[in-house]
Amino acid sequence: MTDPVVIQPLSDLWLIGILVSLIISIMIVQVGIRIPPDKRRVLMMTLGTFILVLEVLQQFYYSHLGIWTIEKSIPIHLCGISVIIAGIMMIKPDQNGFEFLALIGSPGAMHALLTPQLNHGYDIFLVYKYYIGHSAIILIPLFLAIVQGYRIRRSSWLRVLLMCQFLILFIGTANYLLNSNYMYLSERPLVDNPMIIGEWPWYIIGFEILGLVHILIFYFGYRRMRPLPF
């Protein structure tokens, strides 16, 4: 079994990954703003299909390398679930999916980009996939808000918080049955992240509290967005 690899913050790979992800994301939003609705729809469908196909290819790539395991490879981490939702939102946008990505997917992906951990070890394709997938989770709700005019509803923070509790129960049960560590509910991740306080199970309480704080921060941030003047 391949050991996890942590990409050190402020390393060359860390800086390049974040910088390239930021530039490409800004370019996609700018293109989306400037093209007519019919071409924008093609752009969205293309992006959504690309994200989902890449997710499927990753599973085959794990198998090709001989490192696919049910304990580590199913995309049921928070970011794994979020990237699938992100792909679907580009093909068939939905208010609930948009709010999930905006309020909990985005902060989760932001922390994943700031403190990257490659659970299947270092491989150039997996590095590209890591940055593409996590950037997409942040990009897609911003695209829907800025380009498509989606807005956060007043009680959305509570709905997303309740969705998270359901996910914790579901994935916690899966971890128990599979002897896995999805969403890091069974064992703390290796990265040095200020959100991870204490050992198991206490850091999960920190996840819950700081998760709510992040949901509210992103909630108020998205609520302050205003329609573009064109």
C-alpha positions in Angstrom: 0.0 0.0 0.0 1.4 3.4 -1.0 2.1 5.8 1.9 0.5 9.3 1.9 2.7 12.2 0.8 2.4 15.8 2.1 3.3 18.7 -0.2 5.1 21.2 2.0 3.6 24.7 2.1 5.7 27.3 0.4 7.6 24.6 -1.6 8.1 25.2 -5.3 5.3 22.6 -6.1 2.9 24.2 -3.6 3.5 27.7 -5.0 3.2 26.6 -8.7 0.1 24.5 -8.0 -1.7 27.4 -6.3 -0.6 30.0 -8.8 -1.5 28.0 -11.9 -4.9 27.0 -10.4 -5.7 30.7 -9.6 -4.7 31.9 -13.0 -6.7 29.3 -14.9 -9.8 29.8 -12.6 -9.7 33.6 -13.2 -9.4 33.0 -17.0 -12.4 30.6 -17.0 -14.6 33.1 -15.1 -13.5 36.0 -17.4 -14.3 33.9 -20.5 -17.7 32.9 -19.1 -18.6 36.6 -18.5 -17.7 37.6 -22.0 -19.2 34.9 -24.2 -22.9 34.7 -25.2 -25.3 32.4 -23.4 -25.2 29.6 -26.0 -21.4 29.4 -26.0 -21.4 29.7 -22.2 -23.6 26.6 -22.1 -21.0 24.8 -24.2 -18.3 25.9 -21.9 -20.1 24.7 -18.8 -21.0 21.3 -20.4 -17.3 20.9 -21.4 -16.0 21.8 -18.0 -18.5 19.5 -16.2 -17.8 16.6 -18.5 -14.0 17.1 -18.1 -14.3 17.1 -14.3 -16.4 14.0 -14.2 -14.3 12.1 -16.8 -11.1 13.0 -14.9 -12.7 11.6 -11.7 -13.5 8.3 -13.4 -10.0 8.2 -15.0 -8.4 8.6 -11.6 -10.1 5.4 -10.4 -8.8 3.4 -13.5 -5.4 5.0 -12.9 -5.3 3.7 -9.3 -6.2 0.3 -10.6 -3.5 0.5 -13.3 -0.9 1.4 -10.7 -2.1 -1.5 -8.5 -2.9 0.9 -5.6 -6.7 0.9 -5.7 -8.2 -0.2 -2.4 -11.7 0.1 -1.0 -10.2 1.6 2.1 -8.6 4.6 0.4 -9.8 5.0 -3.2 -13.6 5.6 -3.1 -14.3 9.3 -3.7 -16.2 9.8 -0.4 -13.9 12.3 1.3 -15.6 15.7 1.5 -13.6 16.9 -1.5 -14.3 13.7 -3.4 -18.0 14.2 -3.0 -17.7 17.9 -3.8 -15.7 17.5 -7.0 -18.4 15.1 -8.3 -21.1 17.7 -7.4 -19.0 20.4 -9.1 -19.0 18.5 -12.3 -22.7 17.8 -12.2 -23.4 21.5 -11.4 -21.8 22.5 -14.7 -24.0 20.1 -16.6 -27.2 20.5 -14.7 -27.0 23.5 -12.2 -29.0 23.2 -9.0 -29.5 25.6 -6.1 -28.8 23.0 -3.4 -25.7 21.8 -5.1 -24.5 25.3 -5.6 -25.0 26.1 -1.9 -23.2 23.0 -0.8 -20.2 23.8 -2.9 -20.2 27.4 -1.9 -20.5 27.0 1.8 -18.7 23.7 2.7 -17.1 22.4 -0.5 -15.1 25.6 -1.0 -13.6 26.0 2.5 -12.8 22.3 2.5 -11.0 22.6 -0.9 -9.3 25.8 0.2 -7.7 24.0 3.2 -6.8 21.0 1.0 -5.0 23.3 -1.4 -3.2 25.1 1.4 -2.1 21.9 3.1 -2.1 19.2 0.4 -1.9 15.5 1.3 -1.7 12.9 -1.5 -3.2 9.8 0.0 -2.0 7.5 -2.8 1.6 8.8 -2.8 3.4 11.1 -5.3 2.6 10.6 -9.0 2.5 13.4 -11.5 -0.9 12.6 -12.8 -2.3 12.5 -9.3 -0.7 15.8 -8.5 -2.4 17.4 -11.6 -5.7 15.7 -10.6 -5.4 17.0 -7.0 -5.0 20.6 -8.1 -7.6 20.4 -10.9 -10.2 18.7 -8.7 -9.8 21.0 -5.6 -9.6 24.1 -7.7 -12.8 23.1 -9.5 -14.7 22.9 -6.2 -13.9 26.5 -5.5 -14.2 27.7 -9.1 -17.7 26.2 -9.9 -19.8 28.0 -7.2 -17.9 31.2 -8.0 -18.7 30.7 -11.7 -22.4 30.0 -11.0 -22.5 33.1 -8.7 -20.6 35.6 -10.9 -21.5 34.4 -14.4 -24.9 32.7 -13.9 -26.2 34.9 -11.1 -26.8 32.3 -8.5 -27.3 33.6 -5.0 -27.2 32.1 -1.5 -30.6 31.7 0.2 -31.2 33.0 3.7 -31.4 29.7 5.5 -28.8 27.9 3.3 -26.2 27.8 6.0 -28.4 25.6 8.3 -29.3 23.3 5.4 -25.7 22.8 4.6 -24.8 22.2 8.2 -27.4 19.5 8.4 -26.2 17.9 5.2 -22.7 17.8 6.8 -24.1 15.9 9.8 -25.7 13.4 7.5 -22.4 12.9 5.7 -20.5 12.4 8.9 -23.0 9.7 10.0 -22.9 8.0 6.6 -19.2 8.1 6.1 -18.5 7.3 9.7 -20.5 4.2 9.3 -18.7 3.4 6.0 -15.4 3.8 7.8 -16.4 1.4 10.5 -17.5 -1.2 8.0 -14.5 -0.8 5.6 -11.8 0.0 8.3 -11.1 3.2 6.3 -10.5 6.8 7.1 -12.7 8.8 4.7 -13.2 12.4 5.7 -10.4 11.7 8.3 -13.1 10.6 10.8 -11.1 7.6 12.0 -7.6 9.1 12.2 -6.3 12.7 11.9 -4.6 13.6 8.6 -0.8 14.1 8.5 -0.8 17.7 7.4 -0.1 20.6 9.8 -3.4 22.4 9.6 -4.8 24.8 12.3 -8.2 23.2 12.0 -6.9 19.9 13.4 -6.8 20.3 17.2 -5.9 17.4 19.4 -6.1 13.7 18.8 -9.1 11.4 17.9 -11.9 11.9 18.6 -11.4 15.5 19.9 -10.2 17.0 16.6 -13.6 15.9 15.1 -15.3 18.3 17.6 -12.9 21.0 16.3 -14.0 20.1 12.7 -17.6 20.6 13.6 -17.0 24.0 15.3 -14.6 25.4 12.8 -16.7 23.9 10.0 -19.7 26.0 11.2 -17.4 29.1 11.4 -16.3 28.5 7.8 -19.9 27.9 6.6 -20.9 31.2 8.1 -17.9 33.1 6.7 -18.6 31.9 3.2 -22.4 32.4 3.7 -21.9 36.1 4.5 -19.3 36.4 1.7 -21.6 35.0 -1.0 -24.6 36.9 0.4 -22.7 40.2 -0.2 -22.3 39.4 -3.9 -24.2 41.7 -6.2 -25.2 41.1 -9.9 -22.8 42.2 -12.5 -23.7 45.5 -14.3 -24.3 43.8 -17.6 
